[in-house]
Amino acid sequence: NVKINPCFYVARLANSQFIFICLMFLTGNQNIPKPRRILRSSWGSNPYIRGSYSFTRVGSSGRDVEKLAEPLPYIKNTKVLFAGEATHRKYYSTTHGALLSGQREPCGAFSSPYSEVL
Ligand SMILES: Cc1cc2nc3c(=O)[nH]c(=O)nc-3n(C[C@H](O)[C@H](O)[C@H](O)COP(=O)(O)OP(=O)(O)OC[C@H]3O[C@@H](n4cnc5c(N)ncnc54)[C@H](O)[C@@H]3O)c2cc1C
């Protein structure tokens, strides 16, 4: 009964398996047309990198960060929310940005003790 890190498990899946899991998770519909092409990163499992964080490149803006934070529409009464450093407009690329984004999503933007900085 070995515990496997889900991230490393998913990182080793073939694209076809990965697409199937994503589509089932997001839609629950096996008949939805599969994408012809996907782009996956593997920074976390790369032994020379071991992680990554977002940045705003030339030409991008805080509005792009806000777009990443937008929830997906309701699917069968389930709303898909996004947290993580890349979704925090002010503190992207930091650990505290990740923390604040996690507090924002389940609680609502105005119930967090950190709401004054969100
Ligand atoms: C080298 C380096 C140095 C840094 N130094 C600092 C610093 O000094 N100060 C600072 O504030 N920040 C620093 N950061 C940034 C900080 O580590 C990140 O901003 C923060 O960890 C982001 O947290 P997160 O929860 O958004 O994402 P992560 O910490 O990346 O968490 C994402 C989680 O999702 C899991 N995951 C990914 N894909 C899947 C999948 N398909 N299925 C299941 N699970 C999955 C991963 O295993 C991971 O546990 C540094 C980052 C790096 C890489």
The ligand as a Gaussian input file, in Angstrom:
#p B3LYP/6-31G(d) Opt

LIG

0 1
 C       13.119000      27.652000      -7.053000
 C       11.975000      28.437000      -6.474000
 C       12.208000      29.374000      -5.483000
 C       11.164000      30.104000      -4.924000
 N       11.415000      31.039000      -3.931000
 C       10.403000      31.692000      -3.367000
 C       10.635000      32.612000      -2.299000
 O       11.769000      32.823000      -1.849000
 N        9.568000      33.265000      -1.760000
 C        8.296000      33.051000      -2.207000
 O        7.368000      33.656000      -1.656000
 N        8.053000      32.192000      -3.224000
 C        9.058000      31.511000      -3.805000
 N        8.823000      30.641000      -4.836000
 C        7.496000      30.559000      -5.367000
 C        6.599000      29.696000      -4.530000
 O        7.244000      28.466000      -4.282000
 C        5.349000      29.469000      -5.345000
 O        4.806000      30.688000      -5.738000
 C        4.305000      28.703000      -4.529000
 O        4.813000      27.479000      -4.083000
 C        3.123000      28.482000      -5.411000
 O        2.187000      27.723000      -4.687000
 P        0.965000      27.089000      -5.453000
 O        0.138000      26.395000      -4.422000
 O        0.340000      28.125000      -6.311000
 O        1.654000      26.052000      -6.427000
 P        2.575000      24.812000      -6.060000
 O        3.307000      25.016000      -4.789000
 O        3.362000      24.583000      -7.303000
 O        1.525000      23.671000      -5.804000
 C        0.884000      23.022000      -6.862000
 C        0.633000      21.600000      -6.410000
 O       -0.139000      20.977000      -7.411000
 C        0.418000      19.708000      -7.637000
 N        0.071000      19.379000      -9.014000
 C        0.522000      19.946000     -10.146000
 N       -0.051000      19.382000     -11.205000
 C       -0.895000      18.450000     -10.738000
 C       -1.772000      17.537000     -11.343000
 N       -1.922000      17.495000     -12.668000
 N       -2.487000      16.727000     -10.544000
 C       -2.361000      16.780000      -9.208000
 N       -1.543000      17.634000      -8.568000
 C       -0.824000      18.452000      -9.329000
 C        1.897000      19.854000      -7.402000
 O        2.488000      18.630000      -7.027000
 C        1.918000      20.820000      -6.237000
 O        1.869000      20.130000      -4.992000
 C        9.853000      29.888000      -5.377000
 C        9.616000      28.916000      -6.370000
 C       10.665000      28.201000      -6.914000
 C       10.378000      27.162000      -7.961000

